[in-house]
Amino acid sequence: MTKLPSHDGTKRRSGQSRKPQPAPSVPDGARWLKPAEVAVFLGMSRISVYRLHHRGQLPSFKLPGLGIRVDREKLTALLENTCQPR
């Protein structure tokens, strides 16, 4: 098996994966959320967040080179308006 350099300069075998990344948390004071943060906030996968963005169902926009961002205040307002108690 060949050894490939990793990002930290150490060698690892080609069959080995990288260390698992910690799950992103939702920052308390952040107005603009990244897709991974929205996924944690809504309890869904990051791919589902991208799908909602592409369908126009999220208050989001695309930043060239930075990906999408979601307005936290508008997302919270959207959830309050759409989620009705039973």
C-alpha positions in Angstrom: 0.0 0.0 0.0 1.3 3.4 -0.8 1.6 6.1 1.7 0.0 9.5 1.1 1.0 12.8 2.8 -1.8 14.2 5.0 -2.5 17.8 5.9 -0.5 17.7 9.1 2.6 16.4 7.3 2.4 12.9 8.7 2.1 9.8 6.4 -0.9 7.7 6.4 -1.9 4.6 4.3 -4.1 5.2 1.3 -6.9 3.0 2.9 -7.0 5.0 6.1 -9.4 7.9 6.6 -8.8 11.2 8.3 -9.8 11.9 11.8 -13.5 12.6 12.2 -14.3 16.3 12.4 -16.4 17.5 15.4 -20.0 18.3 14.6 -20.5 22.0 14.0 -22.4 23.9 16.6 -24.7 26.9 16.1 -23.0 30.1 17.1 -25.1 32.1 19.6 -24.7 35.6 18.1 -24.1 34.8 14.5 -26.7 36.3 12.1 -25.5 34.4 9.0 -25.4 30.6 9.3 -23.5 28.1 7.1 -25.3 25.0 5.8 -23.8 22.7 8.4 -24.9 25.1 11.2 -28.4 25.2 9.7 -28.5 21.4 9.5 -27.7 21.3 13.3 -30.3 24.0 14.0 -33.0 22.2 12.0 -32.0 18.6 12.9 -31.5 17.5 9.3 -28.6 16.6 6.9 -26.5 19.3 5.2 -27.6 17.9 1.8 -31.2 18.6 2.8 -30.3 22.2 3.6 -28.8 22.6 0.1 -31.9 21.1 -1.4 -34.1 23.6 0.4 -31.8 26.4 -0.7 -32.0 25.3 -4.4 -35.8 25.1 -4.2 -36.0 28.6 -2.7 -37.5 27.3 0.6 -34.8 28.9 2.8 -34.1 32.6 3.4 -30.6 32.1 1.9 -28.2 33.5 -0.7 -25.0 32.4 -2.4 -21.7 34.1 -1.8 -19.2 33.6 -4.7 -16.4 31.4 -3.4 -17.9 31.1 0.1 -21.0 29.0 -0.5 -24.5 29.8 0.9 -25.5 31.6 4.0 -28.8 31.6 5.7 -30.3 34.6 7.7 -30.9 33.3 11.2 -33.6 35.8 12.1 -35.6 35.1 8.9 -35.2 31.3 9.4 -36.5 31.6 13.0 -39.4 33.7 11.8 -40.2 31.2 9.0 -40.2 28.4 11.5 -42.5 30.3 13.9 -45.0 31.0 11.0 -45.0 27.5 9.5 -44.8 25.4 12.7 -48.3 25.4 14.2 -49.2 23.7 17.5 -51.5 20.7 17.2 
